[in-house]
Amino acid sequence: MSKCSADETPVCCCMDVGTIVDNTDCTASYSREFASRAEAEETLAALTAKARGVESEPCEITSTFTEVEGGVRLDIDFAFSCEAESLIFQLGLR
C-alpha cells in the first residue's frame, strides 16, 4: 500500500473534499469581446441570472465594459460566499 498524505483516506488514498474546496477561491471571472454593447449587456444579464440561481447569500457582481477595436470587451467578477457556489456556477456555464 502506498503512503497517503494526512488529508487522504488510508484505504484508497482518496482526498477529502476539504483539501480541494477550501473556500480560498470564491470568485469566478468572465471576459469576452462582443461586436456591440447591447450583446455584452444581454450576456451580463444572462450570467447575472445564473449567478443569482446559485447563490445562497448575495453574490457580489462587478462588471466593466471597455471599448475595443471592433466592439466592446465585457469583464465580470462574480464573488460568491463560498467556493462550492463558484464551482457550481462555472460548471453550469459549460
mmCIF file of the C-alpha atoms, coordinates in Angstrom:
data_MODEL
# 
_entry.id   MODEL 
# 
loop_
_atom_site.group_PDB 
_atom_site.id 
_atom_site.type_symbol 
_atom_site.label_atom_id 
_atom_site.label_alt_id 
_atom_site.label_comp_id 
_atom_site.label_asym_id 
_atom_site.label_entity_id 
_atom_site.label_seq_id 
_atom_site.pdbx_PDB_ins_code 
_atom_site.Cartn_x 
_atom_site.Cartn_y 
_atom_site.Cartn_z 
_atom_site.occupancy 
_atom_site.B_iso_or_equiv 
_atom_site.pdbx_formal_charge 
_atom_site.auth_seq_id 
_atom_site.auth_comp_id 
_atom_site.auth_asym_id 
_atom_site.auth_atom_id 
_atom_site.pdbx_PDB_model_num 
ATOM 1  C CA . MET A 1 1  ? 0.000   0.000  0.000   1.00 0.00 ? 1  MET A CA 1 
ATOM 2  C CA . SER A 1 2  ? 1.330   3.442  -0.836  1.00 0.00 ? 2  SER A CA 1 
ATOM 3  C CA . LYS A 1 3  ? 1.709   6.146  1.759   1.00 0.00 ? 3  LYS A CA 1 
ATOM 4  C CA . CYS A 1 4  ? -1.052  8.746  1.837   1.00 0.00 ? 4  CYS A CA 1 
ATOM 5  C CA . SER A 1 5  ? -0.915  12.338 2.999   1.00 0.00 ? 5  SER A CA 1 
ATOM 6  C CA . ALA A 1 6  ? -2.740  13.469 6.142   1.00 0.00 ? 6  ALA A CA 1 
ATOM 7  C CA . ASP A 1 7  ? -5.752  14.578 4.107   1.00 0.00 ? 7  ASP A CA 1 
ATOM 8  C CA . GLU A 1 8  ? -6.167  11.249 2.330   1.00 0.00 ? 8  GLU A CA 1 
ATOM 9  C CA . THR A 1 9  ? -8.059  8.159  3.395   1.00 0.00 ? 9  THR A CA 1 
ATOM 10 C CA . PRO A 1 10 ? -5.529  5.352  4.064   1.00 0.00 ? 10 PRO A CA 1 
ATOM 11 C CA . VAL A 1 11 ? -7.691  2.668  2.435   1.00 0.00 ? 11 VAL A CA 1 
ATOM 12 C CA . CYS A 1 12 ? -7.910  4.109  -1.071  1.00 0.00 ? 12 CYS A CA 1 
ATOM 13 C CA . CYS A 1 13 ? -5.809  7.286  -0.974  1.00 0.00 ? 13 CYS A CA 1 
ATOM 14 C CA . CYS A 1 14 ? -8.918  9.341  -1.779  1.00 0.00 ? 14 CYS A CA 1 
ATOM 15 C CA . MET A 1 15 ? -8.681  13.031 -0.999  1.00 0.00 ? 15 MET A CA 1 
ATOM 16 C CA . ASP A 1 16 ? -11.016 14.772 1.382   1.00 0.00 ? 16 ASP A CA 1 
ATOM 17 C CA . VAL A 1 17 ? -13.171 17.346 -0.415  1.00 0.00 ? 17 VAL A CA 1 
ATOM 18 C CA . GLY A 1 18 ? -11.969 19.987 2.055   1.00 0.00 ? 18 GLY A CA 1 
ATOM 19 C CA . THR A 1 19 ? -8.472  19.542 0.662   1.00 0.00 ? 19 THR A CA 1 
ATOM 20 C CA . ILE A 1 20 ? -9.596  20.750 -2.770  1.00 0.00 ? 20 ILE A CA 1 
ATOM 21 C CA . VAL A 1 21 ? -12.546 23.026 -1.941  1.00 0.00 ? 21 VAL A CA 1 
ATOM 22 C CA . ASP A 1 22 ? -11.209 25.113 0.930   1.00 0.00 ? 22 ASP A CA 1 
ATOM 23 C CA . ASN A 1 23 ? -13.061 28.422 0.328   1.00 0.00 ? 23 ASN A CA 1 
ATOM 24 C CA . THR A 1 24 ? -9.920  30.258 -0.745  1.00 0.00 ? 24 THR A CA 1 
ATOM 25 C CA . ASP A 1 25 ? -11.171 30.901 -4.297  1.00 0.00 ? 25 ASP A CA 1 
ATOM 26 C CA . CYS A 1 26 ? -14.781 32.092 -4.228  1.00 0.00 ? 26 CYS A CA 1 
ATOM 27 C CA . THR A 1 27 ? -14.549 34.312 -7.311  1.00 0.00 ? 27 THR A CA 1 
ATOM 28 C CA . ALA A 1 28 ? -15.400 33.306 -10.869 1.00 0.00 ? 28 ALA A CA 1 
ATOM 29 C CA . SER A 1 29 ? -14.286 35.617 -13.678 1.00 0.00 ? 29 SER A CA 1 
ATOM 30 C CA . TYR A 1 30 ? -15.592 36.042 -17.227 1.00 0.00 ? 30 TYR A CA 1 
ATOM 31 C CA . SER A 1 31 ? -14.144 38.057 -20.095 1.00 0.00 ? 31 SER A CA 1 
ATOM 32 C CA . ARG A 1 32 ? -15.218 38.247 -23.728 1.00 0.00 ? 32 ARG A CA 1 
ATOM 33 C CA . GLU A 1 33 ? -15.337 40.685 -26.639 1.00 0.00 ? 33 GLU A CA 1 
ATOM 34 C CA . PHE A 1 34 ? -18.629 41.469 -28.364 1.00 0.00 ? 34 PHE A CA 1 
ATOM 35 C CA . ALA A 1 35 ? -19.497 43.268 -31.585 1.00 0.00 ? 35 ALA A CA 1 
ATOM 36 C CA . SER A 1 36 ? -21.879 45.598 -29.736 1.00 0.00 ? 36 SER A CA 1 
ATOM 37 C CA . ARG A 1 37 ? -22.572 46.828 -26.218 1.00 0.00 ? 37 ARG A CA 1 
ATOM 38 C CA . ALA A 1 38 ? -26.136 45.506 -26.490 1.00 0.00 ? 38 ALA A CA 1 
ATOM 39 C CA . GLU A 1 39 ? -24.810 41.945 -26.931 1.00 0.00 ? 39 GLU A CA 1 
ATOM 40 C CA . ALA A 1 40 ? -22.492 42.407 -23.956 1.00 0.00 ? 40 ALA A CA 1 
ATOM 41 C CA . GLU A 1 41 ? -25.352 43.697 -21.799 1.00 0.00 ? 41 GLU A CA 1 
ATOM 42 C CA . GLU A 1 42 ? -27.515 40.694 -22.774 1.00 0.00 ? 42 GLU A CA 1 
ATOM 43 C CA . THR A 1 43 ? -24.732 38.347 -21.721 1.00 0.00 ? 43 THR A CA 1 
ATOM 44 C CA . LEU A 1 44 ? -24.241 40.231 -18.453 1.00 0.00 ? 44 LEU A CA 1 
ATOM 45 C CA . ALA A 1 45 ? -27.963 39.896 -17.699 1.00 0.00 ? 45 ALA A CA 1 
ATOM 46 C CA . ALA A 1 46 ? -27.956 36.160 -18.503 1.00 0.00 ? 46 ALA A CA 1 
ATOM 47 C CA . LEU A 1 47 ? -24.861 35.455 -16.396 1.00 0.00 ? 47 LEU A CA 1 
ATOM 48 C CA . THR A 1 48 ? -26.229 37.546 -13.531 1.00 0.00 ? 48 THR A CA 1 
ATOM 49 C CA . ALA A 1 49 ? -29.428 35.467 -13.573 1.00 0.00 ? 49 ALA A CA 1 
ATOM 50 C CA . LYS A 1 50 ? -27.355 32.244 -13.491 1.00 0.00 ? 50 LYS A CA 1 
ATOM 51 C CA . ALA A 1 51 ? -25.324 33.549 -10.541 1.00 0.00 ? 51 ALA A CA 1 
ATOM 52 C CA . ARG A 1 52 ? -28.489 34.516 -8.675  1.00 0.00 ? 52 ARG A CA 1 
ATOM 53 C CA . GLY A 1 53 ? -29.767 30.964 -9.184  1.00 0.00 ? 53 GLY A CA 1 
ATOM 54 C CA . VAL A 1 54 ? -26.671 29.513 -7.479  1.00 0.00 ? 54 VAL A CA 1 
ATOM 55 C CA . GLU A 1 55 ? -26.071 31.960 -4.626  1.00 0.00 ? 55 GLU A CA 1 
ATOM 56 C CA . SER A 1 56 ? -27.027 31.213 -1.035  1.00 0.00 ? 56 SER A CA 1 
ATOM 57 C CA . GLU A 1 57 ? -26.072 34.746 0.009   1.00 0.00 ? 57 GLU A CA 1 
ATOM 58 C CA . PRO A 1 58 ? -25.947 37.702 -2.373  1.00 0.00 ? 58 PRO A CA 1 
ATOM 59 C CA . CYS A 1 59 ? -23.174 37.284 -4.947  1.00 0.00 ? 59 CYS A CA 1 
ATOM 60 C CA . GLU A 1 60 ? -21.160 40.462 -5.494  1.00 0.00 ? 60 GLU A CA 1 
ATOM 61 C CA . ILE A 1 61 ? -21.048 41.081 -9.245  1.00 0.00 ? 61 ILE A CA 1 
ATOM 62 C CA . THR A 1 62 ? -18.593 43.606 -10.665 1.00 0.00 ? 62 THR A CA 1 
ATOM 63 C CA . SER A 1 63 ? -18.659 44.310 -14.398 1.00 0.00 ? 63 SER A CA 1 
ATOM 64 C CA . THR A 1 64 ? -16.774 46.635 -16.711 1.00 0.00 ? 64 THR A CA 1 
ATOM 65 C CA . PHE A 1 65 ? -17.313 47.475 -20.360 1.00 0.00 ? 65 PHE A CA 1 
ATOM 66 C CA . THR A 1 66 ? -14.248 48.548 -22.328 1.00 0.00 ? 66 THR A CA 1 
ATOM 67 C CA . GLU A 1 67 ? -14.352 49.900 -25.863 1.00 0.00 ? 67 GLU A CA 1 
ATOM 68 C CA . VAL A 1 68 ? -12.010 47.877 -28.097 1.00 0.00 ? 68 VAL A CA 1 
ATOM 69 C CA . GLU A 1 69 ? -11.352 47.910 -31.796 1.00 0.00 ? 69 GLU A CA 1 
ATOM 70 C CA . GLY A 1 70 ? -14.409 46.373 -33.422 1.00 0.00 ? 70 GLY A CA 1 
ATOM 71 C CA . GLY A 1 71 ? -16.612 46.259 -30.350 1.00 0.00 ? 71 GLY A CA 1 
ATOM 72 C CA . VAL A 1 72 ? -16.784 46.046 -26.575 1.00 0.00 ? 72 VAL A CA 1 
ATOM 73 C CA . ARG A 1 73 ? -14.995 43.826 -24.040 1.00 0.00 ? 73 ARG A CA 1 
ATOM 74 C CA . LEU A 1 74 ? -17.010 42.713 -21.044 1.00 0.00 ? 74 LEU A CA 1 
ATOM 75 C CA . ASP A 1 75 ? -15.153 41.701 -17.874 1.00 0.00 ? 75 ASP A CA 1 
ATOM 76 C CA . ILE A 1 76 ? -17.129 40.320 -14.930 1.00 0.00 ? 76 ILE A CA 1 
ATOM 77 C CA . ASP A 1 77 ? -16.148 39.055 -11.483 1.00 0.00 ? 77 ASP A CA 1 
ATOM 78 C CA . PHE A 1 78 ? -18.658 37.009 -9.508  1.00 0.00 ? 78 PHE A CA 1 
ATOM 79 C CA . ALA A 1 79 ? -17.714 36.871 -5.801  1.00 0.00 ? 79 ALA A CA 1 
ATOM 80 C CA . PHE A 1 80 ? -19.720 34.080 -4.171  1.00 0.00 ? 80 PHE A CA 1 
ATOM 81 C CA . SER A 1 81 ? -19.989 33.423 -0.436  1.00 0.00 ? 81 SER A CA 1 
ATOM 82 C CA . CYS A 1 82 ? -18.305 30.014 -0.818  1.00 0.00 ? 82 CYS A CA 1 
ATOM 83 C CA . GLU A 1 83 ? -16.126 28.178 -3.310  1.00 0.00 ? 83 GLU A CA 1 
ATOM 84 C CA . ALA A 1 84 ? -18.711 25.453 -3.934  1.00 0.00 ? 84 ALA A CA 1 
ATOM 85 C CA . GLU A 1 85 ? -21.122 28.045 -5.360  1.00 0.00 ? 85 GLU A CA 1 
ATOM 86 C CA . SER A 1 86 ? -18.370 29.386 -7.605  1.00 0.00 ? 86 SER A CA 1 
ATOM 87 C CA . LEU A 1 87 ? -17.674 25.866 -8.904  1.00 0.00 ? 87 LEU A CA 1 
ATOM 88 C CA . ILE A 1 88 ? -21.373 25.133 -9.465  1.00 0.00 ? 88 ILE A CA 1 
ATOM 89 C CA . PHE A 1 89 ? -21.734 28.408 -11.374 1.00 0.00 ? 89 PHE A CA 1 
ATOM 90 C CA . GLN A 1 90 ? -18.704 27.683 -13.559 1.00 0.00 ? 90 GLN A CA 1 
ATOM 91 C CA . LEU A 1 91 ? -19.793 24.121 -14.282 1.00 0.00 ? 91 LEU A CA 1 
ATOM 92 C CA . GLY A 1 92 ? -23.244 25.397 -15.242 1.00 0.00 ? 92 GLY A CA 1 
ATOM 93 C CA . LEU A 1 93 ? -21.661 27.537 -17.973 1.00 0.00 ? 93 LEU A CA 1 
ATOM 94 C CA . ARG A 1 94 ? -20.208 24.513 -19.759 1.00 0.00 ? 94 ARG A CA 1 
# 
